[in-house]
Amino acid sequence: QVQLQESGPGLVKPSQTLSLTCTVSGGSITTNSYYWSWIRQPPGKGLEWIGHITYSGSTYSSPSLKSRTSISRDTSNNQFSLQLSSVTPEDTAVYYCARDFLYWGQGTQVTVSS
């Protein structure tokens, strides 16, 4: 069974870049037809889709975050990553990685604060 695990700093300063990595086990990120997503949940709010990278390496991002979002992958380590630039306290959230919204990581808290 596929498993996902997020990793990265829990605290980021305003205006800096948030960087997270999702390590996947139990399946390859290049397997045909799978989509690998980043989703977040700010405190007291619902889930927000950030973007995804497909099995072929194509990326798509939410229009509201697209200008600040970069999603990439490292196939040799079976990982995919999120970079969110110019963060503000409004980017404080639990960040999740997921495959096809069926398999999820446990989530990682990221706080934006000076």
C-alpha positions in Angstrom: 0.0 0.0 0.0 1.3 3.4 -0.9 2.4 5.6 2.0 3.2 9.4 1.9 5.2 11.4 4.4 5.6 15.2 4.4 8.8 16.8 5.7 10.1 20.3 6.0 10.5 23.2 8.4 7.7 23.9 10.8 8.4 27.6 11.0 9.0 30.0 8.1 9.5 33.8 8.3 7.3 36.1 6.3 8.5 36.9 2.8 10.6 33.7 2.7 10.0 30.5 0.7 8.2 27.5 2.2 9.7 24.2 1.1 8.2 20.8 1.7 9.0 17.4 0.4 6.7 14.3 0.2 8.4 11.0 0.3 6.5 8.1 -1.3 6.8 4.5 -0.5 4.9 1.4 -1.7 4.6 2.8 -5.3 6.4 4.9 -7.9 5.5 8.5 -8.6 6.0 7.7 -12.3 3.3 5.0 -12.4 0.9 5.8 -15.2 -2.2 7.8 -14.4 -1.4 8.9 -10.8 -1.6 12.5 -9.7 0.4 13.7 -6.7 -1.1 16.7 -4.9 -0.4 19.3 -2.3 -3.3 20.4 -0.1 -3.4 22.6 2.9 -5.8 23.4 5.7 -5.5 26.8 7.5 -6.6 26.9 11.1 -10.4 26.9 11.4 -10.9 26.6 7.6 -11.5 23.9 5.0 -9.1 22.1 2.7 -7.5 24.0 -0.1 -5.9 22.4 -3.1 -2.5 23.9 -3.9 -1.5 21.9 -7.0 -0.3 18.6 -8.3 2.3 16.9 -10.4 1.3 14.1 -12.7 3.0 10.8 -13.3 4.6 12.3 -16.4 5.9 15.4 -14.6 3.3 17.9 -15.7 2.3 20.4 -13.0 -0.9 22.3 -12.3 -1.5 24.9 -9.6 -4.5 26.7 -8.1 -5.0 30.0 -9.9 -5.0 31.8 -6.6 -1.6 30.5 -5.7 0.0 29.8 -9.1 2.2 32.9 -9.1 3.9 31.7 -5.9 3.8 27.9 -6.3 6.4 25.6 -7.7 5.9 21.8 -7.7 8.8 19.5 -8.7 9.8 15.9 -8.3 12.9 13.7 -7.7 12.2 10.4 -9.4 15.5 8.8 -8.1 14.3 9.3 -4.5 10.6 8.9 -5.3 9.8 12.3 -3.9 7.9 15.4 -4.9 8.2 18.8 -3.5 6.4 22.1 -3.0 7.8 25.6 -2.9 5.6 28.5 -1.9 7.3 31.8 -2.2 6.7 35.2 -0.5 4.8 33.6 2.4 2.6 35.6 4.8 0.9 34.5 8.1 -2.1 33.6 5.9 -0.1 30.7 4.6 0.0 29.1 8.1 -1.7 25.7 7.7 -1.3 22.0 8.0 0.1 20.9 4.6 -0.7 17.5 3.2 0.6 15.5 0.2 -1.7 13.0 -1.4 -2.1 10.6 -4.3 -5.3 11.0 -6.2 -6.9 12.3 -3.0 -7.2 8.6 -1.9 -3.9 8.2 -0.1 -2.7 11.0 2.2 0.2 11.8 4.3 -0.3 12.6 8.0 0.2 16.3 7.4 2.8 18.8 8.7 2.1 22.0 10.5 3.8 25.1 8.9 3.6 28.4 10.8 4.6 31.6 9.1 5.8 34.0 11.8 8.7 36.3 12.5 
